[in-house]
Amino acid sequence: MSAKVKALGYAVIRTENLDDWVEFGSHLLGLQVAYRDEDRLLLRMDHFAYRIDVRRGEPGASVLGWDVGSREALAELAEKVAAAGYTVEQGSPELIEERKVMDLVRFRDAEDIITHELFWGLRSATQKFVSPIGAQFVAGDLGFGHAFQALHHGQEKYDELFRDILGFRLSDHIDMPGDVGTFLHCNPRHHSLAYANAPHRKQGIGHLMFEIDDLDTLGRAWDAVQDAGVTILSTLGKHTNDEMISFYVRSPSGFGIEFGVGGILIDDESWLPVRYDSAHYWGHKRPEGV
């Protein structure tokens, strides 16, 4: 059986003020601070040592880490990515230790915006995950959530990379302004990666999604972000394709965070991809001026 990506393991992001991510990510959304120094903040959401690695710097998301499950799978996929024309770099011992994995390789995406890392063996924490707001995240083997990337001209290259080479499966498509969005899964989570050509939007990660398991916790978080004056990108609503009830807020790194509950799971034996004419059953209204 061909090697495939198993889950979205981690993201490396940047912000001008780490304290802002402590307040936003931990106090409001319930991630646990695992490590903090002057230039780096690690946030947990499950038994792994971290899921979000926040660095001091120009705001944005710079790295997505994809768990491939084994040394053998990493070698096979690295060879396939290199054969497709990408410059694949072996992770240095220092980088491997920073990422807290057994091994990794890295390469830039087709639009030269995001670095994708393929890895195996993310370190598990010995201490139990404890959320400061009592949230339980839907993570573990499903990965930490999903990423949506706005492309300017690379959708065909993304299809080739993620579906043909890395083994993602099609979940469905959604009509979006100017193009059709593609939603892919690599495990039962409805999608771990989505992308669309969106020349009217800034290239790169548009949002990351974190999922919890309780609607009341989501509702309290919705109240909390409003009370804290966090910029709302989309109001509370329900998606058509994954049926997630969620809201979107602007993170201290500039991109959005979708915070949701109730996403459906996919059984590849019976799943039938479809095309939706809207991303929303209700809600998800975008406030004026954002």
N, C-alpha and C positions, 0 to 999 in steps of 0.2 A: 504493500500500500504506500502511495506517495506521501511524503511529509507535508504537513499543513500547519498553518498558524493555529494555536489552540485558544488564545485569549489576549485581550488588551491588558498588558501587565502594569505599565506605569506611564506617566507623562512627566516630562521636565519642562517647567514653565519659568517665566521671569517676571519680576515685579520691581518697582522702585523702592517699595517699603514692605519688608517682611511682616511687620506688625499688622498691616492691613489684611494680609492673608490669615494671620492668626485670628483676627476678629471675624473675618468673613467665613473662612473655611472651617474653623473650629467652633467658635462661639455661636455662629448663626446656623451653619449647616451640619455641624456635628462630627467632623473629622477630628481625629486625635493627634495632637502634636507628639511626634516620636523623637524629634531631634531639632535643636535650634542653635545656631551660632550667628555671627554677624552677617554672614553671606548666604546661609542655606537653611531651609526649613523643610523637614520631612513630615508628611501627613499620612496617617493610617486610616483604613476603613474596615479592615478585617484582620485575619491572623498573619498576614504578611508584614514584613518590617516597614514597608511604606508603599504607597500607591502614587502620591503626588510629591514631586521633588521641586521645591520652589527655590530659585536662585535670585540673587540681587542682580538687576540689570534692566535693559530696555524691555518694557512690558510685551508679553506675547507667549506663545507656546512654541517650543523649539524641537522637542523630541517626543516621539511615541515609541514605546517599547512593546514588542509583540512576543509573547511566550510561545515557543515552538515545542516545548516539552522534553527534548532530549538532545544529547550531543550529536547523535546520528542525524536527527532532523535538521539541526542547525547546519551541519556540514552540507547536507543535500540541498537545502533551500539557499544557502549562500552561493553554492555553485550555480544554481538556476538563475538567481538574480544577476550574478556576474555575467552569465552567458547571454542575458537579455540586454547587456550594454551598460548596466549600472556599475559605478565604481564602488566596490565593496571593500570596506576596511575592517581588519581584525581589531577588536577592542584591545587596548593596552591593559596590562595588569592593573594600572592605576584606575582606569575607567571601569574595569570589571569590579574592582573593589568599591568604587563610588556607587555603582548601580546595585551592588549587593547581589550579584548573580554568579553563576558558575562560569559562564562564557557568553560572549556576544559578538556580533558583527553589526556594522552600520553602513548606511548609504543614504544619499539625498534622494528626495522624490523627483518625479518628472518635471515639476515646476521649480525645483531648487529652492524650496521654501522650508520644508520640514525634513528633519533627519528621522529616518525609521531605523530602529534597532531590533534585530532578531536575537533572542536570548533563550537560555534555559536555566532553571534552578534559582529562581528568586528566593531570597532568604526569608524564612518564616520566623516570626518573633516568638520569644519565649513567654512574654507577658500577654495576658488577655487584652483584646481590644476593648476599650471603654470610651464610649462617645460622651462628650460633655453635655449633650442634650438628650441622651438616651436613645439615639437613633441606631437602628440595625440596618446595615447596608446589604444590598443584594450584590454580592461580589464573589469571592472565592474562585472556584473553577470557571465562573462566567466572566472573569475579568472585572476591572473596576467600573466599567460602564461602556460608553461609546464616545466616539469622536466624529464630528462633522467638519468636513473641509471644503472651503470655497475655492474652486479652481477657476482659472482664466482660459485655459486651452488644453488641459491635460486629461480630460475624462477618458478618452480611449486608452491612453497610456496607463491610467489608473485601473481600468478594467483588465488590461493585460497583466499588470503587476499583481493585483490582489486576487483576481479570479483565476487566471491561467497559471500563475507561478506560485502564489502563496496559498492557494487552495480555498479561498473564501467562496461561499455559496450565495446566490442571489436570494434576497428576502422579498423585495418588491421595488417598484418605482413610484415616485410621486411627481406630479406636474408641479413645477416651480417656475417663478418668473424667469423667462428666457430660456429654460431648458427643463430636462427631466432629471430629478434626483435619483441616485442609485443607492440602495441600502443593502449591505452585505453582512452575513453572519459567519462566524467561525466556530460557534458552539451553540447551545440552545437559546442564548439571549437573542432576541429578535434581530438586532444589528449591533455590531461592534464598531463598524465604520460606515459612514455615509459621505457622499460627495456629489457635487453638481458644478457644472460650469456656471459661474456667476460673476461675469466681468464687472457688474455694478457694485460688487462687494470687495472688501480687502481680501487678498489672497491669504490662505493659511487656515488655521483652525478657527472655525466660527464659534463652535461651542464644544464643551465636554459635558457628558451626562453622568450624574450620580443617582443611583436608585436606592430607595429605602423600602421598608416592608410594611409601613403603617400609614394610613391616610391621615390620622389625627396628628402624627408627628409632622407630616408634610404641611398640614394646615397651620400648625403652630410656627413652622419655619416661614411659611408665607406671611403670617402676621409679623414675625420678627424682622424679616428683611425690609418690609414696608416701614415698620417703626424705626428701623435704623437708617432709613433714607438711602438704601441701596438702589441703584438705577434698575428699574424693571424693564426688561426687554420684551417679555410677553407675559400676559396675565395667566392666571390659572386656567388650564384647558385640558382637553383630551385629544390625543393623536389618533388618526385613522389606522395607520399601519401597525404600530406596536401596542396600541390601546393604552399607552402611558398617560396617566393624569399627572401634569407637571406644570411648573412655571419656569421662566428664564430670567436670570439676572446677570448684570455685568460684573465680572470678577475684577479684582484689583489688577489683573494682568491685561485687561482690556477686552478679552474675548468673553463669550457667554458661558454660563453654567446652567444647564438644565437640571432641575432637581425634581425627581418624580417618584411615582409609586405605581405598581400594577402592570408592568410591562409583560407581554405574553412571551411564552417560550415556543421554539420551533422544533418540530419533529421532522427531520429530513425525509423520512419515509413517506410522509403524507402531505408535506407542505407544497402548496401551489402558489408561486409568485403571481401577483396581480399588479395593476397600475391604478393609482388613486388620483382623483382630480383635485384633491385638497389634502393637506397634511393634518387637518383638524376636524373633529366632529363638532366641537364647540370650544369657545374660549380662545386662549392664546392670542388675545388682542394686543397689538403693538401700540404702546402709547405714542402720542404725537411727539416728534422731536427727537426720537432715539433711533 
